Amino acid sequence: MTLNLQEVARAMTAEGEALPVKVTGWSVDTRTQNPGDLYFALRGPNHDGHDFVAAALEKGAVGAVVEKLPENAGRSGGPPYLLVRDTSQALQELGAWARQRWGGQVVGVTGSAGKTTTKDAIAHLLETELQVGKTVGNFNNHVGVPLSILRLPDECRVGVLELGMNHAGEIRELAAIARPEIGVVTNVGYAHVEFFDSIDGVAAAKRELIEGLPPDGVAVLNADDPRVLRFRDAHPGRAVTFGFSECAGVRAEAVDFRAEGTRFRALGIDFETGLTGRHAVLNLLAAIAVAQVFGVSPERLREPVRTFTIGKMRGERLEHNGVVVWNDCYNSNPEAAEAMIDVLAKTPAERRIAVLGEMLELGHAAEELHRELGRYAAEHGVDALIGVRGTARSMVSEAIAAGLPESAAWFFEEPADAGDFVRRWARPGDAVLFKGSRGVRVERALERFLK
């Protein structure tokens, strides 16, 4: 959204001379900055944005939000410096102010898995009837949420925002900034359980989104997840449920999973999608449920469901030298990994090979959860398993204990080595899944395989 620099300064209670010029964009990174942006000098664990203020101004920033003034700040004629006590807090305050000023409707999306795909699907389906803006990528934290609000197009009336967390209270704070009227919870799983005593702590943190809805807001909940379904008690207003369960208000029926996609029926309409897997259908059901809240006819959703595509490294289907490749390298957790193993198992192939990287942020449960995934792979159609890095070694050991032949199970500490091995070992007619947590960089294995 376009704002005046003077009103921006007032919203942040910033010191300094703010000229009556338009701010046409918002930046925290000079590498992606555009002329007309206002630059926020954020401090991080590895970098201090104040070191890049000069570069930001050279690239055409209309001003810089800083905690300390540079030595040449007193010179006249240059872009203004807006002095605040804490640049991160100032960004959040501005985001909250801009949200209130904008006055459109916000859909907040959270969950242990599927947040980004569901957010993108909601925006895609709503675009059939409404002017929609959304979080770019997975900008879902204390920096990303206010930036996403500020980057909503002036003409849009609905913002679809992803809310992430890794500790209790974080979603409550983000919801206070975004003030969503509609809250969507995709699921509760073991992602980020490292930061909680148990999965119940994760559930309580996700519940904060529903607790933060206004009385006339709408909770959109996964009926297949008992923990999520209990969130209905957190909101006195309307709740819409989705899933495969008979109790779901938006329910998938007559589901036909195929190599080229999925067919299913919901709300009396037959849908087709190029996505495959139970988890993909759940994401689409959530989007259909939100579209229902906005009054979009189910018949009008048939085409956008068909044309919806997913982001890179999020379940992409590729083919290379006669091998079907599933690229799901962006991130991983136990529930998401099992879902992609199911997709691999349904892929027509001579051999089904899973390259699974270590799942991070699982805390004290990491060892057992990796073992459970190894058992799951061995018992659900995986013909060969390659574990990559750290605790993935336990996954491979457990897969062998569950019946996978030792000659079909390997472990590599480096993703590139795993990719080199799969390139030599796979043959035309096979199907290979690449998946792992972001920090493991399993895409490096995929890159070596495709070399």
PyMOL commands that set and color helices and strands:
alter all, ss='L'
color gray80, all
select helices_A, chain A and resi 5-11+30-32+49-58+87-102+115-126+144-150+170-178+193-195+199-211+226-234+278-293+298-307+334-345+363-379+392-401+406-408+415-425+438-440+443-450
alter helices_A, ss='H'
color red, helices_A
select strands_A, chain A and resi 3-4+22-23+25-27+37-40+63-66+81-83+105-110+132-134+158-162+182-185+218-222+238-243+250-251+253-258+261-266+269-273+316-320+323-328+352-357+384-388+409-412+431-435
alter strands_A, ss='S'
color yellow, strands_A
deselect
rebuild
show_as cartoon
